[in-house]
């Protein structure tokens, strides 16, 4: 199972949008996908149509080991796509991870029983440099970084890469950067705005052209697709799927399969 974290250490950078659509496109391509909602805001859980029932195990219980991993996994409305959900109670795991002594590698350890059950795991990370964030980095093999095509987005990118590098340097993570996706790339008609162009150039200079992925343009169609539970093609906007087509190709190359 290839474990991919969608990370960005500021809010509104497109990480949940990327997680939802990436999970769906991977599942549609025939891969068995486990999505993990590691953000206490629980947007991934909501967008994949899962309602957490009272006393239902979530990622919190999986982290603490009070239930088996299997008990915390649920099917979604999408074929081949499963989820470990979260709710706002997940914030309560921060002290547990901090005091465990193995917080940075705990999620990796908890996921070991599913190694042969899924092809790919997509983890939606919280937008803070928290204990949960560190555990996600420790579990991930690849990291996708969405970041707004703004000055704020550039800052988020730098903080995210610093967080990954920090755990790499102490040997707590072997994660590599799979790609960076500029988010809310603004165009007016056929012309890209100056701010978007300059920020995307700065992002490319920071990470190198080889890590740049096609940008997600500013469009309400992404929200519509997620809220309606459909693909962008089904909304009549197949061109907007291009960033995910390129990302899917990179992932398939990593696991040795054709997209």
KEKE-3310 file (N, C-alpha, C; in steps of 0.2 Angstrom, whole numbers, plus 5000, padded with zeros to 4 digits):
npx = (5004:5004:5007:5000:5002:4991:4996:4997:5002:4993:4977:4964:4970:4968:4970:4960:4951:4960:4962:4950:4946:4957:4956:4944:4947:4958:4951:4941:4950:4952:4959:4961:4957:4961:4955:4960:4955:4963:4961:4954:4944:4936:4932:4935:4928:4915:4914:4915:4903:4901:4893:4897:4892:4885:4896:4903:4918:4932:4946:4952:4951:4957:4970:4973:4973:4962:4953:4953:4961:4953:4941:4939:4937:4927:4916:4913:4902:4907:4913:4927:4933:4937:4935:4944:4936:4935:4931:4927:4932:4945:4954:4958:4968:4980:4988:4990:4998:5009:5013:5016:5028:5031:5025:5027:5029:5017:5005:5010:5013:5000:4994:4999:4993:4984:4992:4992:4979:4975:4978:4982:4984:4977:4980:4972:4979:4980:4979:4989:5005:5005:5005:4997:5000:5013:5013:5007:5016:5026:5020:5018:5024:5025:5022:5010:5008:4997:4995:4990:4990:4996:5004:5002:5000:5013:5020:5014:5018:5032:5033:5027:5036:5047:5043:5042:5055:5061:5057:5062:5076:5079:5076:5063:5055:5053:5047:5044:5043:5030:5024:5019:5005:4998:4985:4969:4972:4971:4963:4958:4947:4956:4968:4980:4981:4992:4997:4995:5003:5016:5017:5016:5028:5037:5035:5039:5052:5056:5054:5058:5056:5053:5045:5033:5016:5002:4991:4977:4964:4955:4939:4922:4917:4924:4920:4907:4907:4912:4902:4891:4894:4900:4910:4921:4920:4907:4901:4902:4915:4928:4941:4946:4950:4963:4975:4973:4974:4987:4994:4988:4995:5008:5008:5004:5015:5024:5019:5021:5011:5000:4992)
npy = (4994:5010:5025:5041:5058:5072:5088:5104:5118:5128:5135:5133:5129:5120:5106:5097:5096:5091:5079:5073:5072:5066:5053:5048:5048:5039:5028:5026:5022:5009:5006:5000:5010:5018:5031:5043:5053:5064:5076:5086:5095:5087:5088:5080:5068:5072:5076:5064:5058:5052:5049:5051:5040:5040:5033:5027:5020:5030:5038:5043:5032:5022:5027:5027:5014:5007:5000:4988:4991:4987:4989:5002:5006:5011:5008:5019:5029:5027:5016:5005:5014:5018:5023:5030:5038:5055:5065:5080:5076:5071:5080:5077:5068:5073:5076:5063:5058:5066:5061:5048:5045:5039:5046:5051:5040:5033:5032:5026:5013:5009:5007:4996:4983:4984:4984:4975:4975:4986:4996:5010:5023:5038:5052:5065:5079:5089:5107:5112:5113:5100:5087:5077:5080:5078:5064:5060:5063:5055:5043:5043:5040:5047:5064:5076:5092:5104:5122:5138:5150:5162:5174:5170:5156:5153:5154:5144:5133:5133:5131:5119:5111:5112:5106:5093:5090:5092:5080:5070:5073:5068:5055:5050:5050:5044:5051:5057:5071:5071:5080:5097:5106:5121:5130:5137:5145:5160:5166:5178:5177:5172:5175:5174:5180:5192:5191:5177:5171:5176:5171:5157:5155:5158:5148:5137:5140:5138:5124:5117:5113:5100:5095:5102:5102:5103:5117:5120:5128:5143:5140:5137:5125:5114:5114:5111:5099:5091:5093:5088:5075:5070:5068:5079:5078:5073:5085:5092:5097:5092:5097:5102:5092:5089:5092:5081:5070:5070:5069:5056:5048:5050:5043:5030:5027:5025:5014:5005:5002:5004:5020)
npz = (5000:4995:5003:5004:5008:5009:5011:5018:5027:5030:5031:5019:5007:4998:5001:5006:4995:4985:4991:4992:4978:4972:4978:4973:4959:4959:4964:4953:4943:4946:4957:4974:4987:5002:5012:5023:5036:5044:5050:5062:5059:5050:5036:5025:5029:5029:5015:5008:5011:5023:5039:5055:5067:5084:5096:5087:5080:5076:5068:5080:5089:5083:5082:5096:5099:5104:5097:5083:5068:5057:5062:5062:5049:5035:5021:5007:4997:4985:4974:4978:4986:5003:5020:5034:5046:5054:5068:5078:5090:5088:5091:5104:5103:5103:5115:5119:5108:5110:5123:5121:5116:5104:5094:5081:5073:5075:5068:5056:5062:5066:5054:5048:5048:5037:5025:5015:5010:5003:4989:4988:5000:5005:5014:5023:5029:5044:5045:5053:5062:5070:5083:5077:5063:5063:5065:5053:5043:5047:5044:5030:5013:5002:4998:4994:4990:4990:4986:4988:4974:4979:4990:5003:5000:4996:5007:5015:5008:5010:5024:5025:5018:5027:5038:5034:5031:5043:5050:5042:5044:5057:5055:5057:5047:5030:5020:5003:4992:4981:4973:4969:4969:4962:4969:4966:4955:4947:4933:4920:4909:4895:4901:4913:4929:4935:4949:4951:4941:4945:4958:4956:4948:4958:4967:4959:4958:4971:4973:4962:4944:4941:4951:4950:4947:4936:4938:4949:4944:4948:4952:4954:4950:4955:4969:4967:4961:4971:4981:4975:4973:4961:4946:4938:4924:4923:4926:4915:4913:4909:4906:4918:4925:4923:4931:4940:4932:4928:4941:4944:4935:4939:4951:4947:4940:4951:4958:4948:4939:4924:4920)
capx = (5000:5007:5004:5001:4999:4990:4998:4998:5001:4988:4970:4961:4975:4966:4972:4954:4949:4964:4962:4943:4946:4962:4954:4939:4950:4961:4946:4938:4955:4952:4964:4958:4959:4959:4956:4961:4953:4967:4960:4948:4938:4932:4929:4935:4923:4909:4913:4914:4897:4901:4891:4899:4887:4887:4900:4906:4925:4935:4953:4954:4951:4963:4977:4974:4973:4956:4949:4957:4961:4948:4934:4939:4937:4920:4915:4910:4897:4911:4916:4934:4935:4935:4938:4944:4933:4936:4926:4931:4935:4951:4959:4960:4973:4986:4992:4991:5003:5014:5016:5017:5036:5032:5020:5029:5028:5012:5000:5013:5012:4993:4992:5003:4988:4981:4997:4991:4972:4973:4983:4984:4981:4977:4979:4971:4982:4977:4983:4993:5011:5003:5007:4994:5003:5020:5012:5005:5022:5029:5017:5018:5029:5025:5018:5007:5007:4993:4996:4987:4994:4996:5009:5000:5001:5020:5022:5012:5023:5039:5032:5026:5042:5051:5040:5044:5062:5063:5056:5067:5083:5079:5075:5057:5051:5056:5043:5047:5038:5028:5022:5016:4999:4996:4978:4965:4976:4966:4963:4952:4946:4962:4974:4982:4983:4999:4998:4995:5009:5022:5017:5018:5035:5041:5034:5043:5059:5057:5054:5061:5051:5051:5040:5027:5010:4997:4988:4970:4961:4950:4933:4917:4915:4927:4916:4900:4908:4912:4896:4886:4897:4901:4916:4921:4918:4900:4898:4904:4921:4933:4948:4948:4953:4970:4980:4973:4976:4995:4995:4987:5000:5014:5006:5004:5022:5027:5017:5022:5005:4998:4986)
capy = (5000:5017:5030:5048:5063:5079:5092:5111:5120:5134:5134:5135:5128:5115:5099:5092:5096:5087:5072:5070:5071:5061:5047:5046:5046:5033:5022:5025:5019:5002:5005:5000:5016:5020:5038:5044:5060:5066:5083:5087:5098:5082:5089:5074:5063:5075:5076:5058:5056:5047:5052:5047:5038:5040:5027:5023:5021:5034:5038:5044:5026:5019:5030:5025:5006:5004:4996:4986:4995:4985:4992:5010:5007:5010:5009:5025:5028:5026:5009:5004:5019:5017:5029:5030:5045:5058:5070:5085:5073:5069:5085:5074:5063:5077:5074:5056:5057:5069:5058:5041:5043:5036:5049:5052:5034:5029:5031:5021:5007:5007:5005:4990:4977:4985:4985:4971:4976:4992:4998:5016:5026:5045:5055:5072:5081:5095:5113:5115:5109:5097:5080:5073:5081:5074:5057:5059:5063:5048:5037:5044:5038:5052:5070:5080:5099:5110:5128:5144:5154:5168:5175:5165:5149:5151:5153:5138:5128:5133:5128:5112:5107:5112:5101:5086:5090:5091:5073:5067:5073:5064:5048:5048:5049:5043:5054:5061:5076:5069:5085:5103:5109:5127:5130:5144:5149:5164:5168:5182:5175:5168:5178:5172:5186:5193:5188:5170:5170:5177:5166:5150:5155:5158:5141:5133:5141:5135:5116:5114:5112:5093:5094:5106:5099:5108:5121:5119:5134:5145:5138:5134:5118:5109:5113:5108:5091:5088:5093:5083:5068:5068:5070:5085:5076:5073:5092:5094:5101:5087:5100:5104:5086:5088:5091:5074:5065:5070:5066:5049:5045:5049:5038:5024:5025:5023:5007:5000:5001:5009:5024)
capz = (5000:4995:5008:5001:5012:5006:5016:5018:5034:5031:5029:5013:5002:4994:5003:5006:4988:4982:4994:4989:4971:4970:4980:4968:4953:4960:4964:4947:4939:4948:4963:4980:4991:5009:5013:5031:5038:5050:5051:5067:5055:5047:5030:5021:5031:5026:5008:5006:5013:5029:5045:5061:5072:5091:5098:5081:5080:5071:5068:5087:5093:5079:5085:5103:5099:5108:5092:5078:5062:5053:5065:5060:5041:5032:5014:5005:4992:4979:4973:4979:4991:5010:5024:5042:5047:5060:5071:5082:5096:5086:5094:5110:5103:5103:5121:5119:5104:5113:5128:5119:5115:5097:5091:5074:5070:5078:5063:5052:5065:5066:5047:5046:5046:5030:5020:5009:5009:4999:4984:4990:5006:5004:5021:5023:5035:5047:5042:5058:5063:5077:5084:5072:5057:5063:5064:5046:5040:5049:5040:5023:5009:4997:5000:4989:4993:4987:4989:4984:4970:4982:4994:5008:4998:4995:5014:5017:5005:5014:5031:5024:5017:5033:5043:5031:5031:5050:5052:5038:5047:5063:5054:5059:5041:5024:5015:4998:4989:4975:4968:4972:4965:4964:4970:4965:4950:4944:4926:4918:4902:4893:4903:4920:4933:4937:4955:4950:4938:4949:4964:4953:4947:4965:4970:4955:4959:4977:4973:4955:4939:4941:4956:4949:4944:4933:4943:4950:4942:4953:4949:4958:4948:4960:4975:4964:4960:4978:4985:4972:4973:4954:4943:4934:4918:4923:4926:4908:4913:4909:4906:4925:4928:4920:4937:4943:4927:4929:4947:4944:4931:4943:4956:4944:4939:4957:4960:4943:4935:4919:4923)
cpx = (5004:5004:5006:4998:4997:4991:4999:4997:4998:4982:4968:4966:4974:4967:4966:4951:4953:4963:4955:4944:4951:4960:4949:4942:4954:4956:4943:4943:4956:4957:4959:4961:4957:4961:4956:4960:4957:4966:4954:4943:4934:4929:4929:4930:4916:4908:4913:4908:4896:4898:4893:4894:4889:4891:4903:4914:4928:4943:4956:4956:4956:4969:4978:4974:4967:4952:4954:4956:4955:4941:4934:4938:4930:4920:4912:4905:4901:4914:4924:4937:4932:4938:4938:4942:4936:4930:4930:4934:4943:4957:4962:4965:4980:4991:4994:4997:5010:5018:5018:5025:5037:5027:5021:5028:5022:5007:5003:5012:5005:4991:4995:4998:4985:4986:4995:4983:4970:4979:4986:4981:4982:4975:4978:4973:4979:4982:4988:4999:5010:5006:5004:4998:5010:5019:5010:5011:5026:5027:5018:5025:5030:5020:5016:5006:5003:4994:4993:4992:4994:5002:5008:5002:5009:5023:5020:5016:5029:5038:5031:5032:5047:5049:5042:5051:5065:5062:5061:5074:5084:5078:5068:5052:5055:5052:5047:5041:5036:5026:5019:5011:4997:4988:4975:4970:4971:4968:4957:4952:4952:4968:4975:4984:4990:5001:4999:5002:5015:5023:5019:5025:5039:5041:5039:5050:5061:5058:5057:5055:5049:5046:5033:5022:5006:4993:4980:4967:4956:4943:4928:4915:4918:4923:4909:4901:4908:4906:4890:4888:4898:4908:4915:4919:4910:4897:4899:4910:4927:4940:4950:4951:4960:4975:4979:4975:4984:4997:4994:4992:5006:5013:5007:5011:5026:5025:5018:5016:5004:4992:4980)
cpy = (5006:5022:5037:5053:5069:5084:5099:5114:5127:5132:5136:5134:5123:5107:5094:5091:5091:5080:5069:5068:5066:5054:5044:5044:5040:5027:5021:5022:5012:5001:5005:5005:5017:5027:5039:5051:5061:5073:5084:5091:5093:5083:5083:5069:5066:5074:5069:5054:5052:5051:5048:5046:5039:5033:5024:5025:5025:5034:5039:5037:5021:5021:5027:5017:5003:5000:4994:4991:4993:4988:4999:5011:5006:5011:5016:5024:5027:5019:5009:5009:5018:5022:5027:5037:5048:5063:5075:5082:5071:5074:5082:5069:5067:5076:5067:5054:5060:5065:5051:5040:5041:5039:5050:5046:5030:5027:5025:5014:5004:5005:4999:4984:4978:4986:4981:4971:4981:4994:5005:5019:5034:5048:5062:5075:5087:5101:5116:5110:5105:5090:5076:5074:5078:5066:5055:5059:5057:5042:5037:5042:5044:5058:5074:5087:5103:5116:5134:5147:5161:5168:5170:5158:5148:5150:5147:5132:5128:5130:5121:5108:5107:5107:5094:5085:5089:5083:5068:5067:5069:5057:5046:5048:5048:5046:5058:5066:5073:5074:5091:5105:5116:5127:5137:5148:5153:5166:5173:5181:5170:5170:5176:5179:5186:5190:5180:5168:5171:5172:5159:5150:5155:5151:5136:5134:5138:5127:5113:5112:5105:5091:5097:5101:5104:5111:5119:5126:5136:5144:5135:5127:5113:5108:5110:5101:5088:5087:5089:5076:5065:5070:5076:5084:5076:5080:5095:5099:5096:5091:5101:5098:5085:5087:5084:5069:5065:5067:5058:5045:5045:5044:5031:5022:5023:5016:5002:4998:5006:5013:5022)
cpz = (5000:4999:5006:5006:5008:5012:5014:5024:5034:5029:5022:5007:4997:4995:5003:4999:4985:4985:4992:4982:4969:4972:4976:4962:4953:4960:4957:4942:4941:4954:4969:4985:4998:5010:5021:5032:5044:5052:5056:5064:5052:5040:5025:5022:5028:5019:5005:5008:5019:5035:5051:5066:5079:5093:5093:5081:5075:5072:5076:5090:5089:5082:5092:5104:5103:5103:5087:5072:5058:5056:5064:5053:5039:5025:5013:5000:4985:4979:4974:4984:4998:5014:5031:5043:5053:5062:5075:5088:5094:5089:5101:5109:5103:5109:5121:5114:5107:5119:5127:5118:5108:5093:5083:5070:5071:5072:5058:5055:5065:5059:5045:5044:5039:5024:5014:5007:5004:4995:4986:4996:5004:5011:5020:5029:5038:5045:5048:5059:5070:5077:5079:5065:5057:5062:5057:5042:5041:5045:5033:5019:5004:5000:4994:4992:4989:4990:4985:4980:4973:4987:5000:5006:4998:5002:5017:5014:5009:5021:5030:5023:5023:5038:5041:5032:5039:5052:5048:5041:5053:5062:5055:5053:5035:5018:5009:4995:4982:4970:4972:4967:4967:4964:4969:4960:4946:4937:4925:4911:4900:4896:4911:4923:4935:4944:4955:4947:4942:4955:4961:4951:4953:4967:4966:4956:4966:4977:4967:4951:4939:4946:4955:4945:4941:4939:4943:4949:4947:4949:4954:4956:4952:4966:4973:4964:4966:4981:4982:4971:4966:4952:4939:4927:4918:4924:4920:4908:4914:4909:4913:4928:4927:4926:4940:4939:4928:4935:4947:4940:4935:4948:4953:4942:4945:4959:4954:4939:4930:4922:4919)
residu = (UNK:UNK:UNK:UNK:UNK:UNK:UNK:UNK:UNK:UNK:UNK:UNK:UNK:UNK:UNK:UNK:UNK:UNK:UNK:UNK:UNK:UNK:UNK:UNK:UNK:UNK:UNK:UNK:UNK:UNK:UNK:UNK:UNK:UNK:UNK:UNK:UNK:UNK:UNK:UNK:UNK:UNK:UNK:UNK:UNK:UNK:UNK:UNK:UNK:UNK:UNK:UNK:UNK:UNK:UNK:UNK:UNK:UNK:UNK:UNK:UNK:UNK:UNK:UNK:UNK:UNK:UNK:UNK:UNK:UNK:UNK:UNK:UNK:UNK:UNK:UNK:UNK:UNK:UNK:UNK:UNK:UNK:UNK:UNK:UNK:UNK:UNK:UNK:UNK:UNK:UNK:UNK:UNK:UNK:UNK:UNK:UNK:UNK:UNK:UNK:UNK:UNK:UNK:UNK:UNK:UNK:UNK:UNK:UNK:UNK:UNK:UNK:UNK:UNK:UNK:UNK:UNK:UNK:UNK:UNK:UNK:UNK:UNK:UNK:UNK:UNK:UNK:UNK:UNK:UNK:UNK:UNK:UNK:UNK:UNK:UNK:UNK:UNK:UNK:UNK:UNK:UNK:UNK:UNK:UNK:UNK:UNK:UNK:UNK:UNK:UNK:UNK:UNK:UNK:UNK:UNK:UNK:UNK:UNK:UNK:UNK:UNK:UNK:UNK:UNK:UNK:UNK:UNK:UNK:UNK:UNK:UNK:UNK:UNK:UNK:UNK:UNK:UNK:UNK:UNK:UNK:UNK:UNK:UNK:UNK:UNK:UNK:UNK:UNK:UNK:UNK:UNK:UNK:UNK:UNK:UNK:UNK:UNK:UNK:UNK:UNK:UNK:UNK:UNK:UNK:UNK:UNK:UNK:UNK:UNK:UNK:UNK:UNK:UNK:UNK:UNK:UNK:UNK:UNK:UNK:UNK:UNK:UNK:UNK:UNK:UNK:UNK:UNK:UNK:UNK:UNK:UNK:UNK:UNK:UNK:UNK:UNK:UNK:UNK:UNK:UNK:UNK:UNK:UNK:UNK:UNK:UNK:UNK:UNK:UNK:UNK:UNK:UNK:UNK:UNK:UNK:UNK:UNK:UNK)
# end
